[in-house]
Amino acid sequence: MNRLYIILGGVVLLMIVIVWKTSSERIAREQEYQQKALQHMQKMAELETERRAKLAQEAIDRERKERQRIDENAKAKRESEKYMQYERQAEEDGYSENQHLMEQESLRYFYDPDY
């Protein structure tokens, strides 16, 4: 009978050890899974912040290019208007100059007998 109690005690002790070991392995696996999940979440958060920073930079670049395009268009328009005004002024000056030359010619014709 003592032998039976010893065997039963050994079996119970063996079962306790097996359950304890299985439980500790399960806890270790759960902790490892939680650690990996935490690392994954941190990496995803980092990627999200990088993506948002990239989008913000792209928006800034687009805005800068748009502003530059608007400025270049305004500059081209000002230059075009300045050129058109210069041409108009040249036409008026040329017309006035030609008219003035014609008047001088006609006056010279009247007053200069050798002409």
Phi and psi restraints in degrees (range 20) as a CNS / XPLOR table:
assign (resid 1 and name C) (resid 2 and name N)
       (resid 2 and name CA) (resid 2 and name C) 1.0 -60.4 20.0 2
assign (resid 2 and name N) (resid 2 and name CA)
       (resid 2 and name C) (resid 3 and name N) 1.0 -37.9 20.0 2
assign (resid 2 and name C) (resid 3 and name N)
       (resid 3 and name CA) (resid 3 and name C) 1.0 -62.1 20.0 2
assign (resid 3 and name N) (resid 3 and name CA)
       (resid 3 and name C) (resid 4 and name N) 1.0 -42.3 20.0 2
assign (resid 3 and name C) (resid 4 and name N)
       (resid 4 and name CA) (resid 4 and name C) 1.0 -62.6 20.0 2
assign (resid 4 and name N) (resid 4 and name CA)
       (resid 4 and name C) (resid 5 and name N) 1.0 -42.3 20.0 2
assign (resid 4 and name C) (resid 5 and name N)
       (resid 5 and name CA) (resid 5 and name C) 1.0 -65.2 20.0 2
assign (resid 5 and name N) (resid 5 and name CA)
       (resid 5 and name C) (resid 6 and name N) 1.0 -37.3 20.0 2
assign (resid 5 and name C) (resid 6 and name N)
       (resid 6 and name CA) (resid 6 and name C) 1.0 -66.0 20.0 2
assign (resid 6 and name N) (resid 6 and name CA)
       (resid 6 and name C) (resid 7 and name N) 1.0 -44.6 20.0 2
assign (resid 6 and name C) (resid 7 and name N)
       (resid 7 and name CA) (resid 7 and name C) 1.0 -64.5 20.0 2
assign (resid 7 and name N) (resid 7 and name CA)
       (resid 7 and name C) (resid 8 and name N) 1.0 -46.4 20.0 2
assign (resid 7 and name C) (resid 8 and name N)
       (resid 8 and name CA) (resid 8 and name C) 1.0 -61.7 20.0 2
assign (resid 8 and name N) (resid 8 and name CA)
       (resid 8 and name C) (resid 9 and name N) 1.0 -41.8 20.0 2
assign (resid 8 and name C) (resid 9 and name N)
       (resid 9 and name CA) (resid 9 and name C) 1.0 -62.9 20.0 2
assign (resid 9 and name N) (resid 9 and name CA)
       (resid 9 and name C) (resid 10 and name N) 1.0 -41.1 20.0 2
assign (resid 9 and name C) (resid 10 and name N)
       (resid 10 and name CA) (resid 10 and name C) 1.0 -64.5 20.0 2
assign (resid 10 and name N) (resid 10 and name CA)
       (resid 10 and name C) (resid 11 and name N) 1.0 -42.7 20.0 2
assign (resid 10 and name C) (resid 11 and name N)
       (resid 11 and name CA) (resid 11 and name C) 1.0 -64.6 20.0 2
assign (resid 11 and name N) (resid 11 and name CA)
       (resid 11 and name C) (resid 12 and name N) 1.0 -45.0 20.0 2
assign (resid 11 and name C) (resid 12 and name N)
       (resid 12 and name CA) (resid 12 and name C) 1.0 -62.5 20.0 2
assign (resid 12 and name N) (resid 12 and name CA)
       (resid 12 and name C) (resid 13 and name N) 1.0 -43.2 20.0 2
assign (resid 12 and name C) (resid 13 and name N)
       (resid 13 and name CA) (resid 13 and name C) 1.0 -62.3 20.0 2
assign (resid 13 and name N) (resid 13 and name CA)
       (resid 13 and name C) (resid 14 and name N) 1.0 -42.6 20.0 2
assign (resid 13 and name C) (resid 14 and name N)
       (resid 14 and name CA) (resid 14 and name C) 1.0 -62.1 20.0 2
assign (resid 14 and name N) (resid 14 and name CA)
       (resid 14 and name C) (resid 15 and name N) 1.0 -42.4 20.0 2
assign (resid 14 and name C) (resid 15 and name N)
       (resid 15 and name CA) (resid 15 and name C) 1.0 -65.4 20.0 2
assign (resid 15 and name N) (resid 15 and name CA)
       (resid 15 and name C) (resid 16 and name N) 1.0 -39.9 20.0 2
assign (resid 15 and name C) (resid 16 and name N)
       (resid 16 and name CA) (resid 16 and name C) 1.0 -63.2 20.0 2
assign (resid 16 and name N) (resid 16 and name CA)
       (resid 16 and name C) (resid 17 and name N) 1.0 -43.0 20.0 2
assign (resid 16 and name C) (resid 17 and name N)
       (resid 17 and name CA) (resid 17 and name C) 1.0 -63.3 20.0 2
assign (resid 17 and name N) (resid 17 and name CA)
       (resid 17 and name C) (resid 18 and name N) 1.0 -44.1 20.0 2
assign (resid 17 and name C) (resid 18 and name N)
       (resid 18 and name CA) (resid 18 and name C) 1.0 -63.5 20.0 2
assign (resid 18 and name N) (resid 18 and name CA)
       (resid 18 and name C) (resid 19 and name N) 1.0 -45.5 20.0 2
assign (resid 18 and name C) (resid 19 and name N)
       (resid 19 and name CA) (resid 19 and name C) 1.0 -64.3 20.0 2
assign (resid 19 and name N) (resid 19 and name CA)
       (resid 19 and name C) (resid 20 and name N) 1.0 -43.6 20.0 2
assign (resid 19 and name C) (resid 20 and name N)
       (resid 20 and name CA) (resid 20 and name C) 1.0 -62.1 20.0 2
assign (resid 20 and name N) (resid 20 and name CA)
       (resid 20 and name C) (resid 21 and name N) 1.0 -45.2 20.0 2
assign (resid 20 and name C) (resid 21 and name N)
       (resid 21 and name CA) (resid 21 and name C) 1.0 -64.5 20.0 2
assign (resid 21 and name N) (resid 21 and name CA)
       (resid 21 and name C) (resid 22 and name N) 1.0 -44.6 20.0 2
assign (resid 21 and name C) (resid 22 and name N)
       (resid 22 and name CA) (resid 22 and name C) 1.0 -62.1 20.0 2
assign (resid 22 and name N) (resid 22 and name CA)
       (resid 22 and name C) (resid 23 and name N) 1.0 -41.7 20.0 2
assign (resid 22 and name C) (resid 23 and name N)
       (resid 23 and name CA) (resid 23 and name C) 1.0 -65.1 20.0 2
assign (resid 23 and name N) (resid 23 and name CA)
       (resid 23 and name C) (resid 24 and name N) 1.0 -43.4 20.0 2
assign (resid 23 and name C) (resid 24 and name N)
       (resid 24 and name CA) (resid 24 and name C) 1.0 -67.1 20.0 2
assign (resid 24 and name N) (resid 24 and name CA)
       (resid 24 and name C) (resid 25 and name N) 1.0 -35.8 20.0 2
assign (resid 24 and name C) (resid 25 and name N)
       (resid 25 and name CA) (resid 25 and name C) 1.0 -66.3 20.0 2
assign (resid 25 and name N) (resid 25 and name CA)
       (resid 25 and name C) (resid 26 and name N) 1.0 -40.6 20.0 2
assign (resid 25 and name C) (resid 26 and name N)
       (resid 26 and name CA) (resid 26 and name C) 1.0 -63.5 20.0 2
assign (resid 26 and name N) (resid 26 and name CA)
       (resid 26 and name C) (resid 27 and name N) 1.0 -43.7 20.0 2
assign (resid 26 and name C) (resid 27 and name N)
       (resid 27 and name CA) (resid 27 and name C) 1.0 -62.8 20.0 2
assign (resid 27 and name N) (resid 27 and name CA)
       (resid 27 and name C) (resid 28 and name N) 1.0 -41.2 20.0 2
assign (resid 27 and name C) (resid 28 and name N)
       (resid 28 and name CA) (resid 28 and name C) 1.0 -63.7 20.0 2
assign (resid 28 and name N) (resid 28 and name CA)
       (resid 28 and name C) (resid 29 and name N) 1.0 -42.1 20.0 2
assign (resid 28 and name C) (resid 29 and name N)
       (resid 29 and name CA) (resid 29 and name C) 1.0 -63.4 20.0 2
assign (resid 29 and name N) (resid 29 and name CA)
       (resid 29 and name C) (resid 30 and name N) 1.0 -42.0 20.0 2
assign (resid 29 and name C) (resid 30 and name N)
       (resid 30 and name CA) (resid 30 and name C) 1.0 -63.7 20.0 2
assign (resid 30 and name N) (resid 30 and name CA)
       (resid 30 and name C) (resid 31 and name N) 1.0 -41.7 20.0 2
assign (resid 30 and name C) (resid 31 and name N)
       (resid 31 and name CA) (resid 31 and name C) 1.0 -65.2 20.0 2
assign (resid 31 and name N) (resid 31 and name CA)
       (resid 31 and name C) (resid 32 and name N) 1.0 -40.5 20.0 2
assign (resid 31 and name C) (resid 32 and name N)
       (resid 32 and name CA) (resid 32 and name C) 1.0 -63.2 20.0 2
assign (resid 32 and name N) (resid 32 and name CA)
       (resid 32 and name C) (resid 33 and name N) 1.0 -42.7 20.0 2
assign (resid 32 and name C) (resid 33 and name N)
       (resid 33 and name CA) (resid 33 and name C) 1.0 -62.7 20.0 2
assign (resid 33 and name N) (resid 33 and name CA)
       (resid 33 and name C) (resid 34 and name N) 1.0 -43.2 20.0 2
assign (resid 33 and name C) (resid 34 and name N)
       (resid 34 and name CA) (resid 34 and name C) 1.0 -63.3 20.0 2
assign (resid 34 and name N) (resid 34 and name CA)
       (resid 34 and name C) (resid 35 and name N) 1.0 -39.8 20.0 2
assign (resid 34 and name C) (resid 35 and name N)
       (resid 35 and name CA) (resid 35 and name C) 1.0 -63.9 20.0 2
assign (resid 35 and name N) (resid 35 and name CA)
       (resid 35 and name C) (resid 36 and name N) 1.0 -43.9 20.0 2
assign (resid 35 and name C) (resid 36 and name N)
       (resid 36 and name CA) (resid 36 and name C) 1.0 -65.2 20.0 2
assign (resid 36 and name N) (resid 36 and name CA)
       (resid 36 and name C) (resid 37 and name N) 1.0 -40.2 20.0 2
assign (resid 36 and name C) (resid 37 and name N)
       (resid 37 and name CA) (resid 37 and name C) 1.0 -63.7 20.0 2
assign (resid 37 and name N) (resid 37 and name CA)
       (resid 37 and name C) (resid 38 and name N) 1.0 -41.6 20.0 2
assign (resid 37 and name C) (resid 38 and name N)
       (resid 38 and name CA) (resid 38 and name C) 1.0 -63.5 20.0 2
assign (resid 38 and name N) (resid 38 and name CA)
       (resid 38 and name C) (resid 39 and name N) 1.0 -44.5 20.0 2
assign (resid 38 and name C) (resid 39 and name N)
       (resid 39 and name CA) (resid 39 and name C) 1.0 -61.8 20.0 2
assign (resid 39 and name N) (resid 39 and name CA)
       (resid 39 and name C) (resid 40 and name N) 1.0 -40.9 20.0 2
assign (resid 39 and name C) (resid 40 and name N)
       (resid 40 and name CA) (resid 40 and name C) 1.0 -63.2 20.0 2
assign (resid 40 and name N) (resid 40 and name CA)
       (resid 40 and name C) (resid 41 and name N) 1.0 -44.2 20.0 2
assign (resid 40 and name C) (resid 41 and name N)
       (resid 41 and name CA) (resid 41 and name C) 1.0 -63.3 20.0 2
assign (resid 41 and name N) (resid 41 and name CA)
       (resid 41 and name C) (resid 42 and name N) 1.0 -40.7 20.0 2
assign (resid 41 and name C) (resid 42 and name N)
       (resid 42 and name CA) (resid 42 and name C) 1.0 -64.2 20.0 2
assign (resid 42 and name N) (resid 42 and name CA)
       (resid 42 and name C) (resid 43 and name N) 1.0 -42.0 20.0 2
assign (resid 42 and name C) (resid 43 and name N)
       (resid 43 and name CA) (resid 43 and name C) 1.0 -64.4 20.0 2
assign (resid 43 and name N) (resid 43 and name CA)
       (resid 43 and name C) (resid 44 and name N) 1.0 -41.9 20.0 2
assign (resid 43 and name C) (resid 44 and name N)
       (resid 44 and name CA) (resid 44 and name C) 1.0 -64.2 20.0 2
assign (resid 44 and name N) (resid 44 and name CA)
       (resid 44 and name C) (resid 45 and name N) 1.0 -39.6 20.0 2
assign (resid 44 and name C) (resid 45 and name N)
       (resid 45 and name CA) (resid 45 and name C) 1.0 -64.7 20.0 2
assign (resid 45 and name N) (resid 45 and name CA)
       (resid 45 and name C) (resid 46 and name N) 1.0 -40.9 20.0 2
assign (resid 45 and name C) (resid 46 and name N)
       (resid 46 and name CA) (resid 46 and name C) 1.0 -63.6 20.0 2
assign (resid 46 and name N) (resid 46 and name CA)
       (resid 46 and name C) (resid 47 and name N) 1.0 -44.5 20.0 2
assign (resid 46 and name C) (resid 47 and name N)
       (resid 47 and name CA) (resid 47 and name C) 1.0 -62.7 20.0 2
assign (resid 47 and name N) (resid 47 and name CA)
       (resid 47 and name C) (resid 48 and name N) 1.0 -38.2 20.0 2
assign (resid 47 and name C) (resid 48 and name N)
       (resid 48 and name CA) (resid 48 and name C) 1.0 -65.8 20.0 2
assign (resid 48 and name N) (resid 48 and name CA)
       (resid 48 and name C) (resid 49 and name N) 1.0 -42.6 20.0 2
assign (resid 48 and name C) (resid 49 and name N)
       (resid 49 and name CA) (resid 49 and name C) 1.0 -66.0 20.0 2
assign (resid 49 and name N) (resid 49 and name CA)
       (resid 49 and name C) (resid 50 and name N) 1.0 -38.4 20.0 2
assign (resid 49 and name C) (resid 50 and name N)
       (resid 50 and name CA) (resid 50 and name C) 1.0 -63.4 20.0 2
assign (resid 50 and name N) (resid 50 and name CA)
       (resid 50 and name C) (resid 51 and name N) 1.0 -42.1 20.0 2
assign (resid 50 and name C) (resid 51 and name N)
       (resid 51 and name CA) (resid 51 and name C) 1.0 -63.3 20.0 2
assign (resid 51 and name N) (resid 51 and name CA)
       (resid 51 and name C) (resid 52 and name N) 1.0 -43.3 20.0 2
assign (resid 51 and name C) (resid 52 and name N)
       (resid 52 and name CA) (resid 52 and name C) 1.0 -65.8 20.0 2
assign (resid 52 and name N) (resid 52 and name CA)
       (resid 52 and name C) (resid 53 and name N) 1.0 -39.4 20.0 2
assign (resid 52 and name C) (resid 53 and name N)
       (resid 53 and name CA) (resid 53 and name C) 1.0 -64.4 20.0 2
assign (resid 53 and name N) (resid 53 and name CA)
       (resid 53 and name C) (resid 54 and name N) 1.0 -40.4 20.0 2
assign (resid 53 and name C) (resid 54 and name N)
       (resid 54 and name CA) (resid 54 and name C) 1.0 -64.4 20.0 2
assign (resid 54 and name N) (resid 54 and name CA)
       (resid 54 and name C) (resid 55 and name N) 1.0 -43.9 20.0 2
assign (resid 54 and name C) (resid 55 and name N)
       (resid 55 and name CA) (resid 55 and name C) 1.0 -63.2 20.0 2
assign (resid 55 and name N) (resid 55 and name CA)
       (resid 55 and name C) (resid 56 and name N) 1.0 -40.6 20.0 2
assign (resid 55 and name C) (resid 56 and name N)
       (resid 56 and name CA) (resid 56 and name C) 1.0 -64.1 20.0 2
assign (resid 56 and name N) (resid 56 and name CA)
       (resid 56 and name C) (resid 57 and name N) 1.0 -42.2 20.0 2
assign (resid 56 and name C) (resid 57 and name N)
       (resid 57 and name CA) (resid 57 and name C) 1.0 -64.6 20.0 2
assign (resid 57 and name N) (resid 57 and name CA)
       (resid 57 and name C) (resid 58 and name N) 1.0 -40.5 20.0 2
assign (resid 57 and name C) (resid 58 and name N)
       (resid 58 and name CA) (resid 58 and name C) 1.0 -63.5 20.0 2
assign (resid 58 and name N) (resid 58 and name CA)
       (resid 58 and name C) (resid 59 and name N) 1.0 -39.4 20.0 2
assign (resid 58 and name C) (resid 59 and name N)
       (resid 59 and name CA) (resid 59 and name C) 1.0 -64.6 20.0 2
assign (resid 59 and name N) (resid 59 and name CA)
       (resid 59 and name C) (resid 60 and name N) 1.0 -41.0 20.0 2
assign (resid 59 and name C) (resid 60 and name N)
       (resid 60 and name CA) (resid 60 and name C) 1.0 -63.5 20.0 2
assign (resid 60 and name N) (resid 60 and name CA)
       (resid 60 and name C) (resid 61 and name N) 1.0 -43.9 20.0 2
assign (resid 60 and name C) (resid 61 and name N)
       (resid 61 and name CA) (resid 61 and name C) 1.0 -62.7 20.0 2
assign (resid 61 and name N) (resid 61 and name CA)
       (resid 61 and name C) (resid 62 and name N) 1.0 -43.2 20.0 2
assign (resid 61 and name C) (resid 62 and name N)
       (resid 62 and name CA) (resid 62 and name C) 1.0 -61.3 20.0 2
assign (resid 62 and name N) (resid 62 and name CA)
       (resid 62 and name C) (resid 63 and name N) 1.0 -44.0 20.0 2
assign (resid 62 and name C) (resid 63 and name N)
       (resid 63 and name CA) (resid 63 and name C) 1.0 -63.0 20.0 2
assign (resid 63 and name N) (resid 63 and name CA)
       (resid 63 and name C) (resid 64 and name N) 1.0 -41.7 20.0 2
assign (resid 63 and name C) (resid 64 and name N)
       (resid 64 and name CA) (resid 64 and name C) 1.0 -64.4 20.0 2
assign (resid 64 and name N) (resid 64 and name CA)
       (resid 64 and name C) (resid 65 and name N) 1.0 -44.0 20.0 2
assign (resid 64 and name C) (resid 65 and name N)
       (resid 65 and name CA) (resid 65 and name C) 1.0 -64.2 20.0 2
assign (resid 65 and name N) (resid 65 and name CA)
       (resid 65 and name C) (resid 66 and name N) 1.0 -40.6 20.0 2
assign (resid 65 and name C) (resid 66 and name N)
       (resid 66 and name CA) (resid 66 and name C) 1.0 -63.7 20.0 2
assign (resid 66 and name N) (resid 66 and name CA)
       (resid 66 and name C) (resid 67 and name N) 1.0 -43.7 20.0 2
assign (resid 66 and name C) (resid 67 and name N)
       (resid 67 and name CA) (resid 67 and name C) 1.0 -62.6 20.0 2
assign (resid 67 and name N) (resid 67 and name CA)
       (resid 67 and name C) (resid 68 and name N) 1.0 -42.4 20.0 2
assign (resid 67 and name C) (resid 68 and name N)
       (resid 68 and name CA) (resid 68 and name C) 1.0 -63.7 20.0 2
assign (resid 68 and name N) (resid 68 and name CA)
       (resid 68 and name C) (resid 69 and name N) 1.0 -41.7 20.0 2
assign (resid 68 and name C) (resid 69 and name N)
       (resid 69 and name CA) (resid 69 and name C) 1.0 -62.9 20.0 2
assign (resid 69 and name N) (resid 69 and name CA)
       (resid 69 and name C) (resid 70 and name N) 1.0 -43.5 20.0 2
assign (resid 69 and name C) (resid 70 and name N)
       (resid 70 and name CA) (resid 70 and name C) 1.0 -62.7 20.0 2
assign (resid 70 and name N) (resid 70 and name CA)
       (resid 70 and name C) (resid 71 and name N) 1.0 -43.3 20.0 2
assign (resid 70 and name C) (resid 71 and name N)
       (resid 71 and name CA) (resid 71 and name C) 1.0 -63.6 20.0 2
assign (resid 71 and name N) (resid 71 and name CA)
       (resid 71 and name C) (resid 72 and name N) 1.0 -42.0 20.0 2
assign (resid 71 and name C) (resid 72 and name N)
       (resid 72 and name CA) (resid 72 and name C) 1.0 -64.9 20.0 2
assign (resid 72 and name N) (resid 72 and name CA)
       (resid 72 and name C) (resid 73 and name N) 1.0 -40.4 20.0 2
assign (resid 72 and name C) (resid 73 and name N)
       (resid 73 and name CA) (resid 73 and name C) 1.0 -63.9 20.0 2
assign (resid 73 and name N) (resid 73 and name CA)
       (resid 73 and name C) (resid 74 and name N) 1.0 -42.2 20.0 2
assign (resid 73 and name C) (resid 74 and name N)
       (resid 74 and name CA) (resid 74 and name C) 1.0 -64.5 20.0 2
assign (resid 74 and name N) (resid 74 and name CA)
       (resid 74 and name C) (resid 75 and name N) 1.0 -41.2 20.0 2
assign (resid 74 and name C) (resid 75 and name N)
       (resid 75 and name CA) (resid 75 and name C) 1.0 -63.8 20.0 2
assign (resid 75 and name N) (resid 75 and name CA)
       (resid 75 and name C) (resid 76 and name N) 1.0 -43.8 20.0 2
assign (resid 75 and name C) (resid 76 and name N)
       (resid 76 and name CA) (resid 76 and name C) 1.0 -63.1 20.0 2
assign (resid 76 and name N) (resid 76 and name CA)
       (resid 76 and name C) (resid 77 and name N) 1.0 -39.1 20.0 2
assign (resid 76 and name C) (resid 77 and name N)
       (resid 77 and name CA) (resid 77 and name C) 1.0 -65.1 20.0 2
assign (resid 77 and name N) (resid 77 and name CA)
       (resid 77 and name C) (resid 78 and name N) 1.0 -43.5 20.0 2
assign (resid 77 and name C) (resid 78 and name N)
       (resid 78 and name CA) (resid 78 and name C) 1.0 -62.0 20.0 2
assign (resid 78 and name N) (resid 78 and name CA)
       (resid 78 and name C) (resid 79 and name N) 1.0 -43.0 20.0 2
assign (resid 78 and name C) (resid 79 and name N)
       (resid 79 and name CA) (resid 79 and name C) 1.0 -64.5 20.0 2
assign (resid 79 and name N) (resid 79 and name CA)
       (resid 79 and name C) (resid 80 and name N) 1.0 -40.2 20.0 2
assign (resid 79 and name C) (resid 80 and name N)
       (resid 80 and name CA) (resid 80 and name C) 1.0 -63.2 20.0 2
assign (resid 80 and name N) (resid 80 and name CA)
       (resid 80 and name C) (resid 81 and name N) 1.0 -45.6 20.0 2
assign (resid 80 and name C) (resid 81 and name N)
       (resid 81 and name CA) (resid 81 and name C) 1.0 -63.3 20.0 2
assign (resid 81 and name N) (resid 81 and name CA)
       (resid 81 and name C) (resid 82 and name N) 1.0 -39.8 20.0 2
assign (resid 81 and name C) (resid 82 and name N)
       (resid 82 and name CA) (resid 82 and name C) 1.0 -64.0 20.0 2
assign (resid 82 and name N) (resid 82 and name CA)
       (resid 82 and name C) (resid 83 and name N) 1.0 -41.6 20.0 2
assign (resid 82 and name C) (resid 83 and name N)
       (resid 83 and name CA) (resid 83 and name C) 1.0 -65.4 20.0 2
assign (resid 83 and name N) (resid 83 and name CA)
       (resid 83 and name C) (resid 84 and name N) 1.0 -43.2 20.0 2
assign (resid 83 and name C) (resid 84 and name N)
       (resid 84 and name CA) (resid 84 and name C) 1.0 -62.2 20.0 2
assign (resid 84 and name N) (resid 84 and name CA)
       (resid 84 and name C) (resid 85 and name N) 1.0 -41.9 20.0 2
assign (resid 84 and name C) (resid 85 and name N)
       (resid 85 and name CA) (resid 85 and name C) 1.0 -64.6 20.0 2
assign (resid 85 and name N) (resid 85 and name CA)
       (resid 85 and name C) (resid 86 and name N) 1.0 -40.6 20.0 2
assign (resid 85 and name C) (resid 86 and name N)
       (resid 86 and name CA) (resid 86 and name C) 1.0 -62.2 20.0 2
assign (resid 86 and name N) (resid 86 and name CA)
       (resid 86 and name C) (resid 87 and name N) 1.0 -43.2 20.0 2
assign (resid 86 and name C) (resid 87 and name N)
       (resid 87 and name CA) (resid 87 and name C) 1.0 -63.4 20.0 2
assign (resid 87 and name N) (resid 87 and name CA)
       (resid 87 and name C) (resid 88 and name N) 1.0 -43.7 20.0 2
assign (resid 87 and name C) (resid 88 and name N)
       (resid 88 and name CA) (resid 88 and name C) 1.0 -61.3 20.0 2
assign (resid 88 and name N) (resid 88 and name CA)
       (resid 88 and name C) (resid 89 and name N) 1.0 -43.6 20.0 2
assign (resid 88 and name C) (resid 89 and name N)
       (resid 89 and name CA) (resid 89 and name C) 1.0 -63.9 20.0 2
assign (resid 89 and name N) (resid 89 and name CA)
       (resid 89 and name C) (resid 90 and name N) 1.0 -40.6 20.0 2
assign (resid 89 and name C) (resid 90 and name N)
       (resid 90 and name CA) (resid 90 and name C) 1.0 -64.9 20.0 2
assign (resid 90 and name N) (resid 90 and name CA)
       (resid 90 and name C) (resid 91 and name N) 1.0 -40.3 20.0 2
assign (resid 90 and name C) (resid 91 and name N)
       (resid 91 and name CA) (resid 91 and name C) 1.0 -62.5 20.0 2
assign (resid 91 and name N) (resid 91 and name CA)
       (resid 91 and name C) (resid 92 and name N) 1.0 -45.8 20.0 2
assign (resid 91 and name C) (resid 92 and name N)
       (resid 92 and name CA) (resid 92 and name C) 1.0 -63.8 20.0 2
assign (resid 92 and name N) (resid 92 and name CA)
       (resid 92 and name C) (resid 93 and name N) 1.0 -44.6 20.0 2
assign (resid 92 and name C) (resid 93 and name N)
       (resid 93 and name CA) (resid 93 and name C) 1.0 -65.3 20.0 2
assign (resid 93 and name N) (resid 93 and name CA)
       (resid 93 and name C) (resid 94 and name N) 1.0 -41.7 20.0 2
assign (resid 93 and name C) (resid 94 and name N)
       (resid 94 and name CA) (resid 94 and name C) 1.0 -64.1 20.0 2
assign (resid 94 and name N) (resid 94 and name CA)
       (resid 94 and name C) (resid 95 and name N) 1.0 -43.0 20.0 2
assign (resid 94 and name C) (resid 95 and name N)
       (resid 95 and name CA) (resid 95 and name C) 1.0 -64.2 20.0 2
assign (resid 95 and name N) (resid 95 and name CA)
       (resid 95 and name C) (resid 96 and name N) 1.0 -44.4 20.0 2
assign (resid 95 and name C) (resid 96 and name N)
       (resid 96 and name CA) (resid 96 and name C) 1.0 -64.4 20.0 2
assign (resid 96 and name N) (resid 96 and name CA)
       (resid 96 and name C) (resid 97 and name N) 1.0 -41.0 20.0 2
assign (resid 96 and name C) (resid 97 and name N)
       (resid 97 and name CA) (resid 97 and name C) 1.0 -66.0 20.0 2
assign (resid 97 and name N) (resid 97 and name CA)
       (resid 97 and name C) (resid 98 and name N) 1.0 -44.2 20.0 2
assign (resid 97 and name C) (resid 98 and name N)
       (resid 98 and name CA) (resid 98 and name C) 1.0 -62.9 20.0 2
assign (resid 98 and name N) (resid 98 and name CA)
       (resid 98 and name C) (resid 99 and name N) 1.0 -42.2 20.0 2
assign (resid 98 and name C) (resid 99 and name N)
       (resid 99 and name CA) (resid 99 and name C) 1.0 -63.2 20.0 2
assign (resid 99 and name N) (resid 99 and name CA)
       (resid 99 and name C) (resid 100 and name N) 1.0 -41.6 20.0 2
assign (resid 99 and name C) (resid 100 and name N)
       (resid 100 and name CA) (resid 100 and name C) 1.0 -63.3 20.0 2
assign (resid 100 and name N) (resid 100 and name CA)
       (resid 100 and name C) (resid 101 and name N) 1.0 -42.9 20.0 2
assign (resid 100 and name C) (resid 101 and name N)
       (resid 101 and name CA) (resid 101 and name C) 1.0 -63.6 20.0 2
assign (resid 101 and name N) (resid 101 and name CA)
       (resid 101 and name C) (resid 102 and name N) 1.0 -40.3 20.0 2
assign (resid 101 and name C) (resid 102 and name N)
       (resid 102 and name CA) (resid 102 and name C) 1.0 -64.3 20.0 2
assign (resid 102 and name N) (resid 102 and name CA)
       (resid 102 and name C) (resid 103 and name N) 1.0 -39.6 20.0 2
assign (resid 102 and name C) (resid 103 and name N)
       (resid 103 and name CA) (resid 103 and name C) 1.0 -64.9 20.0 2
assign (resid 103 and name N) (resid 103 and name CA)
       (resid 103 and name C) (resid 104 and name N) 1.0 -40.9 20.0 2
assign (resid 103 and name C) (resid 104 and name N)
       (resid 104 and name CA) (resid 104 and name C) 1.0 -63.7 20.0 2
assign (resid 104 and name N) (resid 104 and name CA)
       (resid 104 and name C) (resid 105 and name N) 1.0 -41.7 20.0 2
assign (resid 104 and name C) (resid 105 and name N)
       (resid 105 and name CA) (resid 105 and name C) 1.0 -61.3 20.0 2
assign (resid 105 and name N) (resid 105 and name CA)
       (resid 105 and name C) (resid 106 and name N) 1.0 -45.4 20.0 2
assign (resid 105 and name C) (resid 106 and name N)
       (resid 106 and name CA) (resid 106 and name C) 1.0 -66.6 20.0 2
assign (resid 106 and name N) (resid 106 and name CA)
       (resid 106 and name C) (resid 107 and name N) 1.0 -39.1 20.0 2
assign (resid 106 and name C) (resid 107 and name N)
       (resid 107 and name CA) (resid 107 and name C) 1.0 -66.5 20.0 2
assign (resid 107 and name N) (resid 107 and name CA)
       (resid 107 and name C) (resid 108 and name N) 1.0 -39.6 20.0 2
assign (resid 107 and name C) (resid 108 and name N)
       (resid 108 and name CA) (resid 108 and name C) 1.0 -64.1 20.0 2
assign (resid 108 and name N) (resid 108 and name CA)
       (resid 108 and name C) (resid 109 and name N) 1.0 -37.5 20.0 2
assign (resid 108 and name C) (resid 109 and name N)
       (resid 109 and name CA) (resid 109 and name C) 1.0 -64.1 20.0 2
assign (resid 109 and name N) (resid 109 and name CA)
       (resid 109 and name C) (resid 110 and name N) 1.0 -39.5 20.0 2
assign (resid 109 and name C) (resid 110 and name N)
       (resid 110 and name CA) (resid 110 and name C) 1.0 -72.1 20.0 2
assign (resid 110 and name N) (resid 110 and name CA)
       (resid 110 and name C) (resid 111 and name N) 1.0 -40.4 20.0 2
assign (resid 110 and name C) (resid 111 and name N)
       (resid 111 and name CA) (resid 111 and name C) 1.0 -97.9 20.0 2
assign (resid 111 and name N) (resid 111 and name CA)
       (resid 111 and name C) (resid 112 and name N) 1.0 -16.2 20.0 2
assign (resid 111 and name C) (resid 112 and name N)
       (resid 112 and name CA) (resid 112 and name C) 1.0 -106.3 20.0 2
assign (resid 112 and name N) (resid 112 and name CA)
       (resid 112 and name C) (resid 113 and name N) 1.0 108.0 20.0 2
assign (resid 112 and name C) (resid 113 and name N)
       (resid 113 and name CA) (resid 113 and name C) 1.0 -71.0 20.0 2
assign (resid 113 and name N) (resid 113 and name CA)
       (resid 113 and name C) (resid 114 and name N) 1.0 -24.6 20.0 2
assign (resid 113 and name C) (resid 114 and name N)
       (resid 114 and name CA) (resid 114 and name C) 1.0 -78.9 20.0 2
assign (resid 114 and name N) (resid 114 and name CA)
       (resid 114 and name C) (resid 115 and name N) 1.0 -10.6 20.0 2
